[in-house]
Structures are given as C-alpha cells and as structure tokens.
Amino acid sequence: MQGASLMTDPLDKAVSIPPATLGEGCLSRYDPAALTPENGADFDGAAELWRTLQQSTEAPSSPQGDDPA
C-alpha cells in the first residue's frame, strides 16, 4: 500500500512552478531556454508558420476597384 501515503498531509497542495524569467518589471519575460514541452511551450511548427505568414504578406495583391469586368 505505497500509494496511500502520497497525500497524507491535508496541508500539502499541488503547486505549479513557473519557468525562469529574464528582465525585471514590465520587461520581465520567460526565459526561452528554460521553456519545455512540459510548460506548454512546444514550438516545433513555429518556423514553418512564420514562413507561411511571411509568404502570404509578401504575395502581391491586386488593387481593389481595378477589376476589368
């Protein structure tokens, strides 16, 4: 019965520890080197998303109202 002794103290609480931060005050931000997938910081698709967004903003668009209809 090892599992029964895990939470015997009612004052023990589950806690969340935030990742390390850089900067102070309004310049405070999470340290990117300290972020892990366990923190919810999975950036595997970030580079591809950035390229896709950049390509869509660089695509030439036709001016509105110049439709030769």
C-alpha positions as CSV (number, residue, x, y, z in Angstrom):
1,M,0.0,0.0,0.0
2,Q,2.6,2.5,-1.0
3,G,0.3,4.8,-3.0
4,A,-1.9,5.6,0.1
5,S,0.9,7.5,1.8
6,L,1.4,10.0,-1.1
7,M,-1.0,12.7,0.1
8,T,-1.4,12.1,3.8
9,D,-0.9,15.7,5.0
10,P,-4.0,17.8,4.1
11,L,-1.9,20.9,4.0
12,D,0.2,19.5,1.1
13,K,-1.0,21.1,-2.0
14,A,-0.2,20.6,-5.7
15,V,1.9,23.5,-6.8
16,S,2.9,24.9,-10.2
17,I,6.4,26.3,-10.5
18,P,6.7,28.9,-13.3
19,P,9.8,28.7,-15.6
20,A,12.7,31.1,-15.0
21,T,12.3,34.7,-16.1
22,L,14.6,37.3,-17.6
23,G,14.4,41.0,-17.0
24,E,12.5,42.9,-14.3
25,G,9.2,44.8,-14.0
26,C,7.4,45.4,-17.3
27,L,10.4,43.9,-19.2
28,S,10.1,40.6,-17.4
29,R,9.6,37.6,-19.7
30,Y,10.0,33.8,-19.5
31,D,13.5,32.6,-20.4
32,P,13.1,30.8,-23.8
33,A,16.0,28.4,-22.9
34,A,14.0,27.3,-19.8
35,L,10.8,26.5,-21.6
36,T,10.0,22.9,-22.3
37,P,7.0,21.0,-23.8
38,E,6.0,20.2,-20.2
39,N,5.5,24.0,-19.8
40,G,3.2,24.1,-22.8
41,A,6.0,25.6,-24.9
42,D,6.2,23.3,-27.9
43,F,7.4,25.4,-30.8
44,D,8.0,22.7,-33.4
45,G,5.8,24.3,-36.0
46,A,6.8,27.9,-35.3
47,A,9.4,28.3,-38.1
48,E,7.0,26.8,-40.7
49,L,4.2,29.0,-39.5
50,W,6.4,32.1,-39.7
51,R,7.5,31.3,-43.3
52,T,3.8,30.7,-44.3
53,L,2.7,34.0,-42.8
54,Q,5.6,35.9,-44.4
55,Q,4.8,34.5,-47.8
56,S,1.2,35.4,-47.5
57,T,2.0,39.0,-46.6
58,E,4.6,39.3,-49.4
59,A,2.2,38.0,-52.1
60,P,1.3,40.8,-54.5
61,S,-2.3,41.7,-54.3
62,S,-4.3,43.4,-57.0
63,P,-5.6,46.9,-56.1
64,Q,-9.3,47.0,-55.3
65,G,-11.6,48.6,-57.8
66,D,-9.3,47.8,-60.8
67,D,-11.3,44.7,-61.8
68,P,-11.6,44.7,-65.7
69,A,-15.1,43.3,-65.7
